[in-house]
Amino acid sequence: MNLDSDLAGHYAHGALAQAINQALAAAGKDPDRLTPADLAPVDEFHIGGGEATAALFAPLGLRAGMRWLDIGSGLGGPARHLAAIYGCLVSGIDLTPEYVEVASDLARRVGLQGLVDFRQGSALALPFPDASFDGASLLHVGMNIPDKPALSAGVRRVLRPGGIFAIYDVMRLADGDLAFPLPWAAGPATSFVATPADYRAALAASGFTIQAERNRAAFALESLRALQARVAAEGRPALGLHILMGENARQKTGNLVQSLERGLVAPMEIIARAPD
């Protein structure tokens, strides 16, 4: 098994740009006159979407001109949030070439191409010089990365002294089998959900200090149950994460809700800081 290619294949769509353009038009949006808010239903591929993104970044004291790395940047929603709201200069990296291509195009179409850039690459082989960034983020990416110590060491290398590492990942809270497929994996071979203690240990080994940690299980269940209720009442919207998750999107979401309800996993925020 080649993990990188398997993961890229899991997330690849094949005609993603066309699907998003068609969905935007069906939702009454002009694909050539877009704002970041227009893209919110599809470009925040993590539990809670834009609300979760805003909550993660709001307490960090971000400011214009900060250099930021978004690891596993997907379609670029968090990167564009950082650029549009805070004026950060953001580089995104993602394994899936199609995501990188679409993220770059969407940034251009909302007028943020001067503040964000995206490239294809691995979170375990970051193609950036040492001490390149003031901060880094990881939103629902670590579940696909088996080597958390290597991930943390790589992030530490590219951060400047005192840099921030903001994590929002689904983490293991109790033993028990997860039902697949899930949004991040078709089966256990590409799912590497770890405990908060595993993350803390990996971060500490790289010299990070944990500044904050928060369990977002209640928020996650409220958000996902509300989504399920809307779909049941109104049908699937034209523009949404089902475009990324495919025809079994409902099954993936249902399995995730079940795992949350059983207390097996929860999305967790961890904010860490590199040594000065």
Helices and strands as residue ranges (DSSP letters): H 3-11, H 16-26, H 36-43, H 49-57, G 58-60, E 67-71, H 77-86, E 89-94, H 97-109, E 116-120, E 133-139, G 142-144, H 148-158, E 159-172, G 188-190, H 196-205, E 209-215, H 217-234, H 242-245, H 249-261, E 265-273
